[in-house]
Amino acid sequence: MPENMPETDQNMPETAAEAPEVAGAEGTDWYGGDVATLGDRIAAAREAAGLSAKKLARRLGVKHATVQEWESDLSEPRANRLSMMAGLLNVSIMWLLTGDGDGISGPEGTTEIPADVNDILLEIRDVKTGLAAASDRLARLEKKLRQTLKEG
């Protein structure tokens, strides 16, 4: 495996028993840092506030595609937009970032997620994390290439 590449498969739990549960069990924090992403919490808080992504975008003064990118974890809002968003969605900035603090609670009346579904959700989260890291690395390499070509 090349240097600096994430070794996602090697760190994957073999069974659901070895993995932290994604959500659904009694006492599970649906939006905690080890379960949900910033995008998950933005989408959940927006839905709880009864806003569409387009309406939230309009109120924040950004494009609809920008909110979609935040909710898909393809990009992150700047501090000023994060602050505005927390106020509009009636959650704390800390809750949006980490899942701790004043936020929304998980869905009511949910049942436990089956182990096979939990495994798939964990793998999806791991792939998303790996993609984000690879995308950041690609951007740094492209920048380094541009600088090298410019200098020489």
N, C-alpha and C positions, 0 to 999 in steps of 0.2 A: 504494500500500500504506500502511495507517495507521502512524503512528509507533509505535515500540517493539514492532512485531510481528516475529517471526523470519522471515527470508527464506530458508526452508529450501530451496526449489527452486532458487534462484539459486546456492546453495553446493554443490549436489549434483554429484558427478562425472558426466560424460557416459557414460563407459565403465568397465568393471571395471579396465582398465589404468591409469586415472587415480586409482582409489580404492585405499585401503589394503585389503589382503585381510582378511576377517573371521576366518577360521580354516581350518585344515586343511592348509596347506602345510607342508613341512618347516621346522622352526625357528620357526613361528608361535607366539606366546604366546597360548594360548587364552583366558586370563583377564586379560590386560593391560588397562590403563586405556583404551586406544584401541580395544579390541575388545569387552570385556564391561562390564556395569554392576554396581553393588553387588548388585542383585537376582540377576543371573546367577551371581555368585560365591557368594552365600548358598545358592542352590538347588544349585549344583554341589558345594559343600562338604558340604551336608546329605546329598545323595545318596551322596557318597563315604563319609560316616560311617555310611551305612545307616539313616538316620533318615527317618521320614515327616514331613511338615510339621506334622501334628497332634502327633507325639511331641516334635518340637523346641519347638513352642509350649508344650506342657505343662511341659517342662523349664525353659523361660525364664519361665514364669508369665505368659504372654500368651495371647490368643485365637488360634485357628487362622487366622482371617481376617486377623489382624495379620501373621502370617508370610507369608501369601499376598500381602498388600499390599507387604511388603518385597521379596519375590521378583519381583513384577510392577513394581517401581520406582514404586509409587503413593505410598509413604511410606518413611521411613527410620527405623531403630531409634535410640533414644537411646544415649548413650555407655555407660551401665551395661549395657544389653541387648547392645550390640555387643561389649563386653568378655566378658560371659558366653557369648555365642554363639561367639566366637573360641575360647574354652577348650573348649566342648562339641564344636566341630567340628575341633579340633586344627589351627587355622590362626592366623596372626597377624592382629591388628586391621588392620595396614597392608595386608595382602593383601586382606582383605575390602573395604577402602576403595578401594585403588588397583590391586590386582593385583601389587604388588611385595612381596617378603618371603616368609615361609614360608607356603606354601599347597599346593594340589593341582596336579598336572600335568594336561595335557589328555588326552582320551581316547586310548587306545592303538590302533594299527592303523587310524587314520583316513586317508582319502584326500583329495586336494585337492578343494575345493568348486568346482563349475563357475562360470564367470564370471557367468552369468545369475542363479544362485542367490545368489552373493555380492552382486550389485547389489540384489536384493530385500532381503537381510538388511541391507545398508547403509541402504536407504530406510526399512525398518521402524525401525531404530535412530534415524534422523533424525526420523521422525514421533513416536516416543516422547519424544525430547528436546524437540521442539517442543510436544507436549502438556503435558509437565511445566512448561515455561516459561509456557505460556498459562494453565495451572491456577494457578500462583503469581501471575501478573498478575491473574487474575480474583479471587483471594482478597484481594489488596491493594486492588483497586477496590471490592469489596464492603465491606471494612472502612472505606475512605474514605467510601463512601456512607452507611454507618451512622453514622459520626462526624458527617458533614455534616448529616444529618437530625436527629440528636440535638441538635446545637448550634443549629439554626435551625428 
